[in-house]
Amino acid sequence: MIRTDKLRGIISEKGFSQAKVAEAIGITPKTFYEKMSKGVFGSDEIEVMIRILHIDNPVEIFFAQE
């Protein structure tokens, strides 16, 4: 399960908009918002977000336990 609350915080903290992150991972902002609401991203998308947002501990965001 993806901790979308933490992901939103990191996106904001790093000075990105969700639309810019969507563009970076190759999807539309609408698709990004849908994926955020479901908490589901593909492994390629996660990999790009980790890289562009410089996420040091991706496990706590992308592989969180409920």
Chimera marker file (.cmm) of the C-alpha trace (Angstrom):
<marker_set name="trace">
<marker id="1" x="0.000" y="0.000" z="0.000" r="1" g="1" b="0" radius="0.5"/>
<marker id="2" x="1.312" y="3.429" z="-0.930" r="1" g="1" b="0" radius="0.5"/>
<marker id="3" x="1.265" y="6.164" z="1.705" r="1" g="1" b="0" radius="0.5"/>
<marker id="4" x="-0.148" y="8.864" z="-0.553" r="1" g="1" b="0" radius="0.5"/>
<marker id="5" x="-0.199" y="11.359" z="2.318" r="1" g="1" b="0" radius="0.5"/>
<marker id="6" x="3.576" y="11.063" z="2.689" r="1" g="1" b="0" radius="0.5"/>
<marker id="7" x="4.063" y="11.093" z="-1.076" r="1" g="1" b="0" radius="0.5"/>
<marker id="8" x="2.030" y="14.308" z="-1.388" r="1" g="1" b="0" radius="0.5"/>
<marker id="9" x="4.150" y="15.848" z="1.373" r="1" g="1" b="0" radius="0.5"/>
<marker id="10" x="7.403" y="14.935" z="-0.366" r="1" g="1" b="0" radius="0.5"/>
<marker id="11" x="6.150" y="16.229" z="-3.713" r="1" g="1" b="0" radius="0.5"/>
<marker id="12" x="5.323" y="19.562" z="-2.098" r="1" g="1" b="0" radius="0.5"/>
<marker id="13" x="8.497" y="19.656" z="0.004" r="1" g="1" b="0" radius="0.5"/>
<marker id="14" x="10.670" y="19.152" z="-3.080" r="1" g="1" b="0" radius="0.5"/>
<marker id="15" x="8.902" y="21.986" z="-4.924" r="1" g="1" b="0" radius="0.5"/>
<marker id="16" x="7.058" y="19.845" z="-7.443" r="1" g="1" b="0" radius="0.5"/>
<marker id="17" x="3.406" y="19.842" z="-8.388" r="1" g="1" b="0" radius="0.5"/>
<marker id="18" x="1.540" y="16.593" z="-8.874" r="1" g="1" b="0" radius="0.5"/>
<marker id="19" x="1.139" y="17.575" z="-12.540" r="1" g="1" b="0" radius="0.5"/>
<marker id="20" x="4.941" y="17.904" z="-12.911" r="1" g="1" b="0" radius="0.5"/>
<marker id="21" x="5.476" y="14.483" z="-11.339" r="1" g="1" b="0" radius="0.5"/>
<marker id="22" x="2.841" y="13.034" z="-13.688" r="1" g="1" b="0" radius="0.5"/>
<marker id="23" x="4.690" y="14.527" z="-16.658" r="1" g="1" b="0" radius="0.5"/>
<marker id="24" x="8.001" y="13.110" z="-15.410" r="1" g="1" b="0" radius="0.5"/>
<marker id="25" x="6.611" y="9.583" z="-15.143" r="1" g="1" b="0" radius="0.5"/>
<marker id="26" x="4.882" y="9.826" z="-18.506" r="1" g="1" b="0" radius="0.5"/>
<marker id="27" x="1.213" y="9.946" z="-17.556" r="1" g="1" b="0" radius="0.5"/>
<marker id="28" x="-1.445" y="12.647" z="-17.628" r="1" g="1" b="0" radius="0.5"/>
<marker id="29" x="-2.226" y="14.626" z="-14.475" r="1" g="1" b="0" radius="0.5"/>
<marker id="30" x="-5.717" y="13.081" z="-14.475" r="1" g="1" b="0" radius="0.5"/>
<marker id="31" x="-4.250" y="9.575" z="-14.487" r="1" g="1" b="0" radius="0.5"/>
<marker id="32" x="-1.821" y="10.589" z="-11.736" r="1" g="1" b="0" radius="0.5"/>
<marker id="33" x="-4.671" y="11.849" z="-9.534" r="1" g="1" b="0" radius="0.5"/>
<marker id="34" x="-6.593" y="8.618" z="-10.147" r="1" g="1" b="0" radius="0.5"/>
<marker id="35" x="-3.557" y="6.529" z="-9.213" r="1" g="1" b="0" radius="0.5"/>
<marker id="36" x="-3.026" y="8.649" z="-6.093" r="1" g="1" b="0" radius="0.5"/>
<marker id="37" x="-6.639" y="8.151" z="-5.016" r="1" g="1" b="0" radius="0.5"/>
<marker id="38" x="-6.281" y="4.373" z="-5.439" r="1" g="1" b="0" radius="0.5"/>
<marker id="39" x="-2.730" y="4.283" z="-4.051" r="1" g="1" b="0" radius="0.5"/>
<marker id="40" x="-1.498" y="2.207" z="-6.980" r="1" g="1" b="0" radius="0.5"/>
<marker id="41" x="1.500" y="2.912" z="-9.219" r="1" g="1" b="0" radius="0.5"/>
<marker id="42" x="3.543" y="0.685" z="-11.493" r="1" g="1" b="0" radius="0.5"/>
<marker id="43" x="7.092" y="-0.234" z="-10.545" r="1" g="1" b="0" radius="0.5"/>
<marker id="44" x="8.531" y="1.906" z="-13.371" r="1" g="1" b="0" radius="0.5"/>
<marker id="45" x="6.533" y="4.910" z="-12.145" r="1" g="1" b="0" radius="0.5"/>
<marker id="46" x="7.679" y="4.341" z="-8.570" r="1" g="1" b="0" radius="0.5"/>
<marker id="47" x="11.291" y="4.090" z="-9.712" r="1" g="1" b="0" radius="0.5"/>
<marker id="48" x="11.077" y="7.447" z="-11.509" r="1" g="1" b="0" radius="0.5"/>
<marker id="49" x="9.421" y="9.138" z="-8.507" r="1" g="1" b="0" radius="0.5"/>
<marker id="50" x="12.139" y="7.822" z="-6.178" r="1" g="1" b="0" radius="0.5"/>
<marker id="51" x="14.792" y="9.223" z="-8.516" r="1" g="1" b="0" radius="0.5"/>
<marker id="52" x="13.310" y="12.653" z="-9.304" r="1" g="1" b="0" radius="0.5"/>
<marker id="53" x="12.084" y="13.322" z="-5.762" r="1" g="1" b="0" radius="0.5"/>
<marker id="54" x="15.322" y="11.991" z="-4.184" r="1" g="1" b="0" radius="0.5"/>
<marker id="55" x="13.407" y="9.759" z="-1.774" r="1" g="1" b="0" radius="0.5"/>
<marker id="56" x="15.874" y="8.268" z="0.712" r="1" g="1" b="0" radius="0.5"/>
<marker id="57" x="13.585" y="5.650" z="2.250" r="1" g="1" b="0" radius="0.5"/>
<marker id="58" x="11.097" y="4.539" z="-0.411" r="1" g="1" b="0" radius="0.5"/>
<marker id="59" x="9.982" y="1.489" z="1.589" r="1" g="1" b="0" radius="0.5"/>
<marker id="60" x="8.051" y="3.582" z="4.110" r="1" g="1" b="0" radius="0.5"/>
<marker id="61" x="6.132" y="5.311" z="1.306" r="1" g="1" b="0" radius="0.5"/>
<marker id="62" x="5.708" y="2.791" z="-1.482" r="1" g="1" b="0" radius="0.5"/>
<marker id="63" x="5.671" y="-0.475" z="0.451" r="1" g="1" b="0" radius="0.5"/>
<marker id="64" x="3.988" y="0.527" z="3.696" r="1" g="1" b="0" radius="0.5"/>
<marker id="65" x="2.106" y="-2.044" z="5.723" r="1" g="1" b="0" radius="0.5"/>
<marker id="66" x="-1.420" y="-1.183" z="6.796" r="1" g="1" b="0" radius="0.5"/>
<link id1="1" id2="2" r="1" g="1" b="0" radius="0.2"/>
<link id1="2" id2="3" r="1" g="1" b="0" radius="0.2"/>
<link id1="3" id2="4" r="1" g="1" b="0" radius="0.2"/>
<link id1="4" id2="5" r="1" g="1" b="0" radius="0.2"/>
<link id1="5" id2="6" r="1" g="1" b="0" radius="0.2"/>
<link id1="6" id2="7" r="1" g="1" b="0" radius="0.2"/>
<link id1="7" id2="8" r="1" g="1" b="0" radius="0.2"/>
<link id1="8" id2="9" r="1" g="1" b="0" radius="0.2"/>
<link id1="9" id2="10" r="1" g="1" b="0" radius="0.2"/>
<link id1="10" id2="11" r="1" g="1" b="0" radius="0.2"/>
<link id1="11" id2="12" r="1" g="1" b="0" radius="0.2"/>
<link id1="12" id2="13" r="1" g="1" b="0" radius="0.2"/>
<link id1="13" id2="14" r="1" g="1" b="0" radius="0.2"/>
<link id1="14" id2="15" r="1" g="1" b="0" radius="0.2"/>
<link id1="15" id2="16" r="1" g="1" b="0" radius="0.2"/>
<link id1="16" id2="17" r="1" g="1" b="0" radius="0.2"/>
<link id1="17" id2="18" r="1" g="1" b="0" radius="0.2"/>
<link id1="18" id2="19" r="1" g="1" b="0" radius="0.2"/>
<link id1="19" id2="20" r="1" g="1" b="0" radius="0.2"/>
<link id1="20" id2="21" r="1" g="1" b="0" radius="0.2"/>
<link id1="21" id2="22" r="1" g="1" b="0" radius="0.2"/>
<link id1="22" id2="23" r="1" g="1" b="0" radius="0.2"/>
<link id1="23" id2="24" r="1" g="1" b="0" radius="0.2"/>
<link id1="24" id2="25" r="1" g="1" b="0" radius="0.2"/>
<link id1="25" id2="26" r="1" g="1" b="0" radius="0.2"/>
<link id1="26" id2="27" r="1" g="1" b="0" radius="0.2"/>
<link id1="27" id2="28" r="1" g="1" b="0" radius="0.2"/>
<link id1="28" id2="29" r="1" g="1" b="0" radius="0.2"/>
<link id1="29" id2="30" r="1" g="1" b="0" radius="0.2"/>
<link id1="30" id2="31" r="1" g="1" b="0" radius="0.2"/>
<link id1="31" id2="32" r="1" g="1" b="0" radius="0.2"/>
<link id1="32" id2="33" r="1" g="1" b="0" radius="0.2"/>
<link id1="33" id2="34" r="1" g="1" b="0" radius="0.2"/>
<link id1="34" id2="35" r="1" g="1" b="0" radius="0.2"/>
<link id1="35" id2="36" r="1" g="1" b="0" radius="0.2"/>
<link id1="36" id2="37" r="1" g="1" b="0" radius="0.2"/>
<link id1="37" id2="38" r="1" g="1" b="0" radius="0.2"/>
<link id1="38" id2="39" r="1" g="1" b="0" radius="0.2"/>
<link id1="39" id2="40" r="1" g="1" b="0" radius="0.2"/>
<link id1="40" id2="41" r="1" g="1" b="0" radius="0.2"/>
<link id1="41" id2="42" r="1" g="1" b="0" radius="0.2"/>
<link id1="42" id2="43" r="1" g="1" b="0" radius="0.2"/>
<link id1="43" id2="44" r="1" g="1" b="0" radius="0.2"/>
<link id1="44" id2="45" r="1" g="1" b="0" radius="0.2"/>
<link id1="45" id2="46" r="1" g="1" b="0" radius="0.2"/>
<link id1="46" id2="47" r="1" g="1" b="0" radius="0.2"/>
<link id1="47" id2="48" r="1" g="1" b="0" radius="0.2"/>
<link id1="48" id2="49" r="1" g="1" b="0" radius="0.2"/>
<link id1="49" id2="50" r="1" g="1" b="0" radius="0.2"/>
<link id1="50" id2="51" r="1" g="1" b="0" radius="0.2"/>
<link id1="51" id2="52" r="1" g="1" b="0" radius="0.2"/>
<link id1="52" id2="53" r="1" g="1" b="0" radius="0.2"/>
<link id1="53" id2="54" r="1" g="1" b="0" radius="0.2"/>
<link id1="54" id2="55" r="1" g="1" b="0" radius="0.2"/>
<link id1="55" id2="56" r="1" g="1" b="0" radius="0.2"/>
<link id1="56" id2="57" r="1" g="1" b="0" radius="0.2"/>
<link id1="57" id2="58" r="1" g="1" b="0" radius="0.2"/>
<link id1="58" id2="59" r="1" g="1" b="0" radius="0.2"/>
<link id1="59" id2="60" r="1" g="1" b="0" radius="0.2"/>
<link id1="60" id2="61" r="1" g="1" b="0" radius="0.2"/>
<link id1="61" id2="62" r="1" g="1" b="0" radius="0.2"/>
<link id1="62" id2="63" r="1" g="1" b="0" radius="0.2"/>
<link id1="63" id2="64" r="1" g="1" b="0" radius="0.2"/>
<link id1="64" id2="65" r="1" g="1" b="0" radius="0.2"/>
<link id1="65" id2="66" r="1" g="1" b="0" radius="0.2"/>
</marker_set>
